Amino acid sequence: MTTAAQDVPPVDDEVWERLRALAVDAMEHAYAPYSRFRVGAAALVDDGRLVSGCNVENAGYGVTLCAECGLVSDLVRTGGGRLVAFACVDGRGEACSPCGRCRQVLSEHAAPGMLLSMPGGTMTIDEVLPGRFTDGDLAAVPGAATAATGPAS
């Protein structure tokens, strides 16, 4: 069993197995006709829900959506919340690391101490994205909009 920050409930082996299985299922639905690199992701939300996503490629590679983007979309679509534990798999079903952009996307919705299953073991969001940019950085700038204040006028 792994525990990060005190705000994050314990995540035991059974939860990790459920996340990996859901990530594999998502990966099997990926649309990757160009790279053929299929990815699936799954996460545990602080209210107990599981959310998932897969990568969706596009002929214009720059607009390809990573699996983590699909997962965050599923999170928001199903009521929001904070991500507690996260797993991502490649086409072989092996753990894979989120890219830098996806680490930032995940951090926006992470519970304190969010756990990530990485190829080398379990890490926290702060370990995979040290010094991450948050709405707290925006709040430090007078007049900047944050998630709490809404768009700048």
Sequence and secondary structure as in RCSB ss.txt:
>XXXX:A:sequence
MTTAAQDVPPVDDEVWERLRALAVDAMEHAYAPYSRFRVGAAALVDDGRLVSGCNVENAGYGVTLCAECGLVSDL
VRTGGGRLVAFACVDGRGEACSPCGRCRQVLSEHAAPGMLLSMPGGTMTIDEVLPGRFTDGDLAAVPGAATAATG
PAS
>XXXX:A:secstr
 B  STTS  B HHHHHHHHHHHHHHHTT B TTT    EEEEEETTS EEEEE B  SSGGG B HHHHHHHHH
HHTT   EEEEEEE TTS B    HHHHHHHHHTEEEEEEEEETTEEEEHHHHSTT   HHHHHTSTT  BTTTB
S  
